[in-house]
Amino acid sequence: MFLFIKPKLFYATPFLARVSIGFVLAAVFCYFFVDFPLIEEIAPYRKIFRTPLKLASFLIFPPLYLFIGAGAFIWARFLCKNKQWTLPSFEMITAQALSVAFVRVFKVIIGRARPESFLSRDLIGFEFFSSSHHFHSLPSGHTMAAFTLAASIALLFPRFRYLSLTLAFLFSLSRIYLLDHFPSDLFATGAIGIFIAQMVHIVLQKITDRNHERQFNGKTFAPRNS
C-alpha cells in the first residue's frame, strides 16, 4: 500500500528532506557513540559560559516564539490587513503550536533520562510515561521551536534557508552545553521540527490552491462585444 503514497506528501522540498535524513542518521550515531562521552567531557566546563548559553537558550524559548508569532498574525490579519503577511505568519504560528503540543505529549511518553540525571544519579535509558522532569530529555522543546521556525522560514523564504537552519543549530547547541539534552536529542528533535513545518506548509498550500481554484472557477466572464 505504501508504494502508492506520493513522496511529496512527506516533504515540501528536497533540500529539507535531505537535512531531515541527515539529522536522523546523526541522531542514531550520537546515541550509540557520542552522547555519554561528550556529556562527561563538557560537564566540568558548564559554568564557564553559563550566562551566554542561557541567553542563547532564551532566544529559542518556545513561549517566546508563540507570543511573537501570534502578535505577527494579529498585526498582519486584523491591524494592517496585509494579505501578503497573513498566511506566512499563520503558517509559522500553526507550526509552532503543533510542535509545542508534540513536545508536551511525547516528553512524557518517551521518558528519556536527562544528562543531569546521568551525571548525578547514573540514570540512563527511558522510563516511559514518566511525569518526572528528570526523564524529559527527548524531544527538546527549545530545539523543536528553533528548527520548526527555521524550516518554516526556509519554506516561505528559501533564500534564507541556510541562515535560518544554521542559527537554529547554533542556538540549540546551548541545550547540550547546559546539560539539559543529549546531542542525539538535538538531531532527532530537529528532524521532527522540520517534518512538522513541512506538513503544515503542504496542508496550507493545498487549501490555498483549492480556494484559488474555486474562486477562479466561480468567476463569470461577460461576453466580448463583437
ZAPA-568010 format. One record per residue: residue number from 1; residue in one letter; x, z, y of N, C-alpha, C in turn. Coordinates in nm, 3 decimals. Atoms other than C-alpha are relative to their C-alpha. Layout:
N
   resi   resn       n_u       n_w       n_v      ca_u      ca_w      ca_v       c_u       c_w       c_v
    NUM      A         X         Z         Y         X         Z         Y         X         Z         Y
...
***
This chain:
226
   resi   resn       n_u       n_w       n_v      ca_u      ca_w      ca_v       c_u       c_w       c_v
      1      M     0.082     0.000    -0.120     0.000     0.000     0.000     0.086     0.000     0.126
      2      F    -0.084    -0.013    -0.118     0.280     0.088     0.241     0.069    -0.132     0.036
      3      L    -0.063     0.129    -0.027     0.416    -0.267     0.210    -0.080    -0.079     0.103
      4      F     0.087     0.075    -0.090     0.122    -0.386     0.420    -0.010     0.066     0.137
      5      I     0.000    -0.067    -0.129     0.181    -0.141     0.708     0.103    -0.066     0.091
      6      K    -0.092     0.067    -0.092     0.333    -0.316     1.007     0.105     0.098     0.051
      7      P    -0.105    -0.088    -0.051     0.670    -0.166     1.107    -0.023     0.037     0.146
      8      K     0.024    -0.025    -0.141     0.559    -0.191     1.472    -0.083     0.126     0.023
      9      L     0.083    -0.118    -0.013     0.316     0.093     1.406     0.083     0.127     0.008
     10      F    -0.082    -0.120     0.005     0.607     0.335     1.370     0.106     0.007     0.110
     11      Y    -0.095    -0.005    -0.111     0.827     0.240     1.666    -0.038    -0.102     0.105
     12      A     0.034     0.088    -0.112     0.790     0.081     2.008     0.112    -0.098     0.030
     13      T    -0.113     0.088    -0.025     1.140    -0.063     2.047     0.104     0.016    -0.110
     14      P    -0.107    -0.011     0.100     1.420    -0.144     1.801     0.111     0.096     0.045
     15      F    -0.106    -0.089    -0.050     1.661     0.048     2.026    -0.031     0.145    -0.034
     16      L     0.036    -0.138     0.031     1.473     0.377     1.993    -0.011     0.024    -0.150
     17      A     0.004    -0.013     0.146     1.419     0.312     1.623     0.140     0.026    -0.055
     18      R    -0.139    -0.021     0.045     1.796     0.287     1.575     0.050     0.139     0.038
     19      V    -0.040    -0.135    -0.044     1.852     0.604     1.777    -0.061     0.105    -0.092
     20      S     0.069    -0.095     0.087     1.595     0.789     1.565     0.065     0.007    -0.138
     21      I    -0.065     0.004     0.131     1.755     0.675     1.239     0.137     0.066     0.005
     22      G    -0.131    -0.063    -0.016     2.097     0.776     1.367    -0.011     0.151     0.010
     23      F     0.021    -0.145    -0.014     1.963     1.120     1.461    -0.035     0.064    -0.134
     24      V     0.037    -0.054     0.132     1.809     1.171     1.117     0.123     0.012    -0.089
     25      L    -0.122    -0.003     0.081     2.136     1.083     0.946     0.095     0.108     0.050
     26      A    -0.086    -0.103    -0.058     2.328     1.309     1.187    -0.052     0.140    -0.035
     27      A     0.058    -0.130     0.036     2.085     1.595     1.114     0.033     0.039    -0.143
     28      V    -0.032    -0.027     0.141     2.140     1.566     0.739     0.147     0.035    -0.015
     29      F    -0.144    -0.027     0.008     2.518     1.551     0.782     0.034     0.138     0.057
     30      C    -0.028    -0.129    -0.062     2.523     1.851     1.017    -0.050     0.116    -0.084
     31      Y     0.057    -0.108     0.081     2.301     2.056     0.788     0.095     0.040    -0.113
     32      F    -0.086    -0.029     0.115     2.546     2.028     0.499     0.146     0.029     0.038
     33      F    -0.144    -0.008    -0.027     2.883     2.012     0.676     0.039     0.061     0.134
     34      V    -0.040    -0.037    -0.136     2.869     2.121     1.040    -0.062     0.131     0.049
     35      D     0.077    -0.109    -0.061     2.605     2.384     1.118     0.072     0.135     0.000
     36      F    -0.053    -0.136     0.009     2.757     2.708     0.994     0.145     0.011     0.047
     37      P    -0.137    -0.009    -0.053     3.129     2.636     1.059     0.005    -0.010     0.152
     38      L    -0.003     0.016    -0.146     3.056     2.522     1.415    -0.053     0.124     0.070
     39      I     0.057    -0.120    -0.061     2.839     2.823     1.495     0.100     0.115    -0.004
     40      E    -0.102    -0.105     0.010     3.110     3.059     1.370     0.115    -0.026     0.096
     41      E    -0.112     0.036    -0.087     3.366     2.870     1.578    -0.031     0.028     0.147
     42      I     0.033    -0.014    -0.142     3.181     2.884     1.910    -0.054     0.138     0.035
     43      A     0.059    -0.131    -0.027     3.031     3.233     1.873     0.085     0.088     0.091
     44      P    -0.079    -0.088    -0.087     3.328     3.417     2.033     0.004    -0.044     0.147
     45      Y    -0.012     0.053    -0.137     3.308     3.196     2.345    -0.134    -0.018     0.069
     46      R     0.133     0.025    -0.053     2.936     3.202     2.407    -0.023     0.059     0.138
     47      K     0.025    -0.067    -0.128     2.955     3.440     2.706     0.082    -0.058     0.115
     48      I    -0.087     0.054    -0.105     3.221     3.244     2.894    -0.077    -0.092     0.095
     49      F     0.075     0.097    -0.082     2.989     2.969     3.015    -0.150     0.028    -0.006
     50      R     0.140    -0.034     0.021     2.662     3.157     2.975    -0.088    -0.041     0.118
     51      T     0.082     0.031    -0.117     2.539     3.106     3.334    -0.032    -0.149     0.012
     52      P     0.034     0.144    -0.006     2.574     2.724     3.349    -0.079    -0.048    -0.120
     53      L     0.076     0.038     0.118     2.444     2.699     2.993    -0.146     0.040     0.013
     54      K     0.137    -0.045    -0.024     2.136     2.900     3.088    -0.070    -0.093     0.099
     55      L     0.057     0.093    -0.098     2.083     2.670     3.386    -0.036    -0.133    -0.067
     56      A     0.027     0.126     0.072     2.112     2.361     3.166    -0.120     0.016    -0.092
     57      S     0.112    -0.025     0.089     1.869     2.518     2.922    -0.132     0.007     0.078
     58      F     0.121    -0.009    -0.082     1.622     2.593     3.201    -0.050    -0.137     0.043
     59      L     0.037     0.134    -0.045     1.627     2.228     3.310    -0.076    -0.079    -0.107
     60      I     0.079     0.065     0.105     1.472     2.132     2.974    -0.103     0.099    -0.056
     61      F     0.100    -0.100     0.038     1.227     2.425     2.963    -0.136    -0.069    -0.012
     62      P     0.124     0.076     0.022     0.902     2.284     2.812    -0.111     0.023     0.103
     63      P     0.106    -0.020    -0.100     0.652     2.453     3.050     0.033    -0.065     0.136
     64      L    -0.040     0.065    -0.125     0.854     2.315     3.343    -0.041    -0.146    -0.002
     65      Y     0.036     0.142     0.012     0.801     1.960     3.218    -0.151    -0.018     0.002
     66      L     0.145     0.009    -0.001     0.432     2.024     3.157    -0.055     0.016     0.141
     67      F     0.045    -0.025    -0.137     0.389     2.159     3.509     0.029    -0.120     0.090
     68      I    -0.038     0.114    -0.083     0.579     1.873     3.673    -0.081    -0.124    -0.039
     69      G     0.076     0.116     0.047     0.406     1.611     3.456    -0.146     0.005     0.043
     70      A     0.140    -0.014    -0.043     0.059     1.749     3.531    -0.012    -0.021     0.150
     71      G     0.001     0.020    -0.145     0.142     1.760     3.901     0.015    -0.146     0.038
     72      A    -0.020     0.143    -0.027     0.265     1.399     3.894    -0.126    -0.079    -0.030
     73      F     0.123     0.071     0.036    -0.052     1.283     3.720    -0.109     0.025     0.103
     74      I     0.103    -0.033    -0.101    -0.282     1.467     3.962     0.030    -0.071     0.132
     75      W    -0.039     0.068    -0.124    -0.086     1.326     4.255    -0.030    -0.149    -0.006
     76      A     0.018     0.145     0.012    -0.099     0.968     4.126    -0.147    -0.037    -0.017
     77      R     0.137     0.037     0.034    -0.457     0.973     3.998    -0.101     0.039     0.108
     78      F     0.104    -0.050    -0.088    -0.650     1.181     4.250     0.039     0.005     0.148
     79      L    -0.040    -0.013    -0.140    -0.445     1.229     4.566     0.037    -0.134     0.062
     80      C    -0.043     0.129    -0.053    -0.275     0.893     4.617    -0.078    -0.117    -0.058
     81      K     0.073     0.105     0.069    -0.492     0.696     4.375     0.088    -0.124    -0.020
     82      N    -0.100     0.104     0.024    -0.185     0.497     4.282    -0.008    -0.042    -0.146
     83      K     0.017     0.046     0.139    -0.270     0.294     3.970     0.134    -0.031    -0.067
     84      Q    -0.130     0.035     0.057     0.093     0.192     3.926     0.066     0.119    -0.069
     85      W    -0.064    -0.119     0.056     0.200     0.551     3.851    -0.094     0.086    -0.083
     86      T     0.096    -0.083     0.074    -0.119     0.690     3.697     0.023    -0.006    -0.150
     87      L    -0.018     0.013     0.145    -0.070     0.550     3.347     0.135     0.053    -0.047
     88      P    -0.128    -0.058     0.045     0.306     0.630     3.322     0.001     0.152     0.003
     89      S     0.003    -0.147    -0.007     0.250     0.988     3.438    -0.091     0.058    -0.106
     90      F     0.090    -0.046     0.106    -0.043     1.025     3.198     0.068    -0.010    -0.137
     91      E    -0.071     0.017     0.126     0.170     0.890     2.913     0.104     0.109    -0.020
     92      M    -0.105    -0.102     0.012     0.453     1.133     2.984    -0.057     0.138    -0.024
     93      I     0.056    -0.134     0.017     0.231     1.439     3.015    -0.070     0.012    -0.136
     94      T     0.062    -0.002     0.133     0.041     1.344     2.697     0.105     0.020    -0.109
     95      A    -0.108    -0.015     0.098     0.364     1.306     2.501     0.057     0.141     0.003
     96      Q    -0.052    -0.136    -0.011     0.488     1.639     2.635    -0.095     0.102    -0.061
     97      A     0.099    -0.094     0.054     0.166     1.819     2.545    -0.001    -0.005    -0.153
     98      L    -0.003     0.013     0.146     0.175     1.681     2.190     0.127     0.058    -0.059
     99      S    -0.127    -0.054     0.051     0.541     1.774     2.148     0.000     0.152     0.003
    100      V     0.010    -0.147    -0.008     0.473     2.132     2.263    -0.087     0.052    -0.114
    101      A     0.088    -0.042     0.109     0.186     2.160     2.016     0.070    -0.011    -0.135
    102      F    -0.074     0.020     0.125     0.404     2.020     1.738     0.100     0.114    -0.021
    103      V    -0.101    -0.106     0.010     0.680     2.274     1.810    -0.065     0.132    -0.036
    104      R     0.065    -0.129     0.023     0.442     2.569     1.820    -0.046     0.015    -0.145
    105      V     0.053    -0.006     0.137     0.292     2.484     1.483     0.113     0.000    -0.103
    106      F    -0.099     0.020     0.105     0.598     2.372     1.291     0.114     0.101     0.005
    107      K    -0.095    -0.111     0.000     0.828     2.653     1.407    -0.041     0.104    -0.102
    108      V     0.054    -0.101     0.091     0.605     2.888     1.212     0.001    -0.052    -0.144
    109      I     0.008     0.055     0.136     0.556     2.656     0.915     0.138    -0.010    -0.065
    110      I    -0.134     0.022     0.057     0.925     2.570     0.867     0.077     0.130    -0.015
    111      G    -0.063    -0.132     0.008     1.065     2.914     0.947     0.149     0.000    -0.028
    112      R    -0.145     0.001     0.022     1.435     2.832     0.969     0.068     0.112     0.079
    113      A    -0.071    -0.109    -0.065     1.667     3.124     1.048     0.086    -0.053     0.114
    114      R    -0.078     0.039    -0.115     1.836     3.106     1.388     0.149     0.032    -0.021
    115      P    -0.143    -0.032     0.010     2.216     3.107     1.434     0.031     0.147     0.024
    116      E    -0.021    -0.144    -0.027     2.196     3.461     1.578    -0.025     0.082    -0.126
    117      S     0.031    -0.072     0.124     2.037     3.579     1.254     0.108    -0.023    -0.105
    118      F    -0.109     0.031     0.093     2.309     3.406     1.055     0.124     0.083     0.034
    119      L    -0.121    -0.073    -0.040     2.585     3.575     1.257    -0.015     0.151    -0.014
    120      S     0.017    -0.146    -0.003     2.438     3.925     1.283    -0.048     0.058    -0.132
    121      R     0.057    -0.055     0.123     2.250     3.961     0.955     0.022    -0.089    -0.121
    122      D    -0.035     0.090     0.110     2.386     3.678     0.742    -0.124    -0.064    -0.062
    123      L     0.122     0.064     0.046     2.041     3.522     0.719     0.015    -0.151     0.012
    124      I    -0.003     0.146    -0.002     2.030     3.154     0.627    -0.123    -0.053    -0.072
    125      G     0.111     0.061     0.073     1.772     2.914     0.498    -0.132     0.010     0.074
    126      F     0.134     0.011    -0.055     1.398     2.919     0.550    -0.090     0.112    -0.051
    127      E     0.105    -0.094     0.038     1.114     3.168     0.549    -0.131    -0.060     0.050
    128      F     0.117     0.078    -0.040     0.802     2.954     0.553    -0.113     0.090     0.051
    129      F     0.114    -0.068    -0.062     0.506     3.061     0.768     0.041     0.137     0.055
    130      S    -0.048    -0.125    -0.058     0.710     3.325     0.947    -0.038     0.008     0.148
    131      S     0.033    -0.022    -0.142     0.592     3.471     1.278     0.116     0.061     0.077
    132      S    -0.115    -0.063    -0.064     0.933     3.624     1.350     0.080    -0.101     0.082
    133      H    -0.081     0.084    -0.088     1.133     3.479     1.639     0.134    -0.036    -0.066
    134      H    -0.129     0.024     0.066     1.444     3.503     1.419    -0.006    -0.118    -0.097
    135      F     0.014     0.112     0.093     1.304     3.226     1.197    -0.070    -0.119     0.068
    136      H     0.061     0.110    -0.075     1.205     2.976     1.466     0.107    -0.094     0.055
    137      S    -0.110     0.085    -0.046     1.518     2.763     1.484    -0.036    -0.148     0.003
    138      L     0.036     0.141     0.012     1.355     2.433     1.387    -0.151    -0.016     0.003
    139      P    -0.071     0.080    -0.101     1.226     2.250     1.581     0.030     0.080     0.126
    140      S    -0.036    -0.062    -0.127     1.378     2.335     1.918    -0.095    -0.049     0.109
    141      G     0.094     0.037    -0.105     1.121     2.343     2.196     0.066    -0.068     0.118
    142      H    -0.072     0.059    -0.113     1.374     2.270     2.471     0.047    -0.142    -0.033
    143      T    -0.048     0.132     0.041     1.527     1.981     2.279    -0.114    -0.099    -0.015
    144      M     0.117     0.086     0.015     1.184     1.842     2.196    -0.047    -0.050     0.136
    145      A     0.043     0.039    -0.134     1.086     1.843     2.563     0.095    -0.102     0.061
    146      A    -0.100     0.088    -0.059     1.412     1.677     2.666    -0.007    -0.141    -0.058
    147      F    -0.004     0.132     0.063     1.402     1.394     2.413    -0.135    -0.071     0.006
    148      T     0.130     0.064    -0.018     1.029     1.333     2.442    -0.007    -0.065     0.138
    149      L    -0.003     0.057    -0.134     1.071     1.284     2.816     0.097    -0.116     0.009
    150      A    -0.100     0.107    -0.003     1.387     1.076     2.769    -0.052    -0.127    -0.066
    151      A     0.054     0.117     0.070     1.212     0.848     2.520    -0.113    -0.063     0.080
    152      S     0.107     0.055    -0.085     0.909     0.810     2.749     0.059    -0.081     0.115
    153      I    -0.066     0.072    -0.109     1.139     0.710     3.033     0.061    -0.129    -0.052
    154      A    -0.060     0.119     0.060     1.322     0.468     2.803    -0.103    -0.109    -0.028
    155      L     0.107     0.096     0.029     0.991     0.305     2.712    -0.061    -0.057     0.127
    156      L     0.065     0.044    -0.123     0.847     0.290     3.062     0.096    -0.067     0.097
    157      F    -0.102     0.054    -0.091     1.170     0.215     3.250     0.127    -0.028    -0.081
    158      P    -0.108     0.026     0.097     1.407     0.052     2.996     0.140     0.001     0.059
    159      R    -0.136     0.003    -0.056     1.700     0.018     3.237     0.061     0.139     0.011
    160      F    -0.049    -0.139    -0.007     1.726     0.400     3.244     0.011     0.064    -0.138
    161      R     0.005    -0.058     0.134     1.719     0.443     2.865     0.130     0.071    -0.038
    162      Y    -0.128    -0.064     0.036     2.090     0.519     2.824     0.020     0.129     0.079
    163      L    -0.016    -0.118    -0.084     2.094     0.763     3.114    -0.091     0.113    -0.045
    164      S     0.095    -0.104     0.037     1.781     0.949     3.008     0.035     0.065    -0.134
    165      L    -0.035    -0.054     0.130     1.889     0.988     2.645     0.131     0.077     0.003
    166      T    -0.128    -0.071    -0.012     2.243     1.089     2.741    -0.020     0.136     0.063
    167      L     0.026    -0.128    -0.066     2.117     1.359     2.978    -0.076     0.095    -0.094
    168      A     0.074    -0.084     0.095     1.872     1.484     2.715     0.094     0.061    -0.103
    169      F    -0.095    -0.049     0.100     2.154     1.514     2.463     0.093     0.106     0.058
    170      L    -0.094    -0.095    -0.062     2.392     1.690     2.703    -0.068     0.133     0.031
    171      F     0.071    -0.124    -0.031     2.132     1.942     2.820    -0.039     0.074    -0.128
    172      S     0.038    -0.064     0.127     2.022     2.005     2.461     0.117     0.070    -0.067
    173      L    -0.118    -0.068     0.057     2.377     2.099     2.365     0.006     0.146     0.041
    174      S    -0.001    -0.139    -0.044     2.325     2.418     2.566    -0.070     0.091    -0.100
    175      R     0.073    -0.080     0.098     2.083     2.536     2.297     0.089     0.038    -0.119
    176      I    -0.095    -0.032     0.108     2.365     2.521     2.041     0.099     0.105     0.047
    177      Y    -0.102    -0.091    -0.049     2.622     2.699     2.256    -0.057     0.135     0.040
    178      L     0.065    -0.129    -0.022     2.370     2.970     2.340    -0.040     0.066    -0.132
    179      L     0.027    -0.049     0.136     2.335     3.018     1.961    -0.149     0.018    -0.028
    180      D     0.144    -0.001     0.028     1.961     2.952     1.966    -0.037    -0.100    -0.109
    181      H     0.030     0.103     0.099     1.977     2.645     1.741     0.127    -0.057    -0.061
    182      F    -0.110     0.068     0.068     2.199     2.464     1.494     0.009    -0.145     0.046
    183      P    -0.010     0.144    -0.034     2.334     2.111     1.555    -0.102    -0.086    -0.073
    184      S     0.100     0.079     0.074     2.104     1.977     1.282    -0.139     0.015     0.061
    185      D     0.128    -0.018    -0.069     1.808     2.127     1.471    -0.011    -0.095     0.118
    186      L    -0.001     0.090    -0.116     1.908     1.927     1.776    -0.033    -0.142    -0.041
    187      F     0.020     0.139     0.040     1.925     1.594     1.596    -0.137    -0.022    -0.063
    188      A     0.132     0.015     0.063     1.614     1.648     1.385    -0.111     0.006     0.103
    189      T     0.101    -0.013    -0.104     1.412     1.761     1.684     0.001    -0.121     0.093
    190      G    -0.010     0.119    -0.084     1.542     1.472     1.894    -0.070    -0.119    -0.062
    191      A     0.065     0.111     0.070     1.426     1.223     1.632    -0.152     0.014     0.004
    192      I     0.144    -0.022    -0.003     1.080     1.381     1.623    -0.055    -0.024     0.141
    193      G     0.042     0.021    -0.138     1.055     1.384     2.003    -0.009    -0.147     0.036
    194      I     0.002     0.145    -0.024     1.143     1.015     2.020    -0.118    -0.064    -0.071
    195      F     0.112     0.054     0.077     0.886     0.940     1.750    -0.133     0.027     0.069
    196      I     0.125    -0.035    -0.068     0.610     1.126     1.935    -0.019    -0.085     0.125
    197      A     0.010     0.081    -0.121     0.687     0.946     2.260    -0.037    -0.145    -0.032
    198      Q     0.030     0.138     0.038     0.677     0.610     2.083    -0.145    -0.014    -0.047
    199      M     0.138     0.008     0.046     0.344     0.684     1.913    -0.098     0.005     0.116
    200      V     0.087    -0.008    -0.118     0.185     0.786     2.243     0.004    -0.131     0.078
    201      H    -0.016     0.126    -0.073     0.324     0.472     2.408    -0.076    -0.112    -0.068
    202      I     0.067     0.107     0.075     0.191     0.243     2.134    -0.152     0.014     0.009
    203      V     0.145    -0.022    -0.004    -0.156     0.401     2.129    -0.056    -0.033     0.139
    204      L     0.049     0.026    -0.136    -0.197     0.392     2.509     0.012    -0.148     0.035
    205      Q    -0.016     0.143    -0.027    -0.064     0.038     2.521    -0.112    -0.080    -0.065
    206      K     0.109     0.069     0.069    -0.321    -0.075     2.265    -0.133     0.022     0.072
    207      I     0.123    -0.029    -0.074    -0.602     0.099     2.456    -0.005    -0.079     0.130
    208      T    -0.006     0.074    -0.126    -0.488    -0.057     2.783    -0.021    -0.149    -0.022
    209      D     0.017     0.143     0.029    -0.463    -0.404     2.628    -0.145    -0.033    -0.034
    210      R     0.140     0.025     0.035    -0.814    -0.374     2.484    -0.090     0.006     0.122
    211      N     0.080    -0.010    -0.123    -0.956    -0.263     2.819     0.018    -0.124     0.086
    212      H    -0.025     0.123    -0.077    -0.790    -0.557     2.993    -0.070    -0.119    -0.063
    213      E     0.065     0.111     0.070    -0.923    -0.792     2.728    -0.151     0.003     0.021
    214      R     0.144    -0.012    -0.022    -1.277    -0.657     2.768    -0.037    -0.039     0.142
    215      Q     0.027     0.036    -0.138    -1.259    -0.689     3.144     0.009    -0.150     0.021
    216      F    -0.018     0.144    -0.013    -1.134    -1.045     3.115    -0.116    -0.076    -0.064
    217      N     0.109     0.068     0.070    -1.398    -1.144     2.861    -0.135     0.023     0.067
    218      G     0.127    -0.030    -0.065    -1.672    -0.980     3.067    -0.019    -0.070     0.134
    219      K     0.010     0.069    -0.127    -1.598    -1.184     3.377    -0.084    -0.126    -0.013
    220      T     0.076     0.125    -0.005    -1.835    -1.462     3.470     0.058    -0.087     0.109
    221      F    -0.062     0.091    -0.095    -1.693    -1.766     3.644    -0.105    -0.101     0.050
    222      A     0.096     0.095    -0.058    -1.903    -1.971     3.880     0.049    -0.142    -0.023
    223      P    -0.042     0.138     0.023    -1.902    -2.345     3.802     0.052    -0.064     0.127
    224      R    -0.059     0.067    -0.114    -1.693    -2.559     4.028    -0.100    -0.103     0.056
    225      N     0.085     0.100    -0.062    -1.878    -2.777     4.278     0.059    -0.139    -0.020
    226      S    -0.049     0.136     0.026    -1.850    -3.142     4.182    -0.014    -0.086     0.126
***
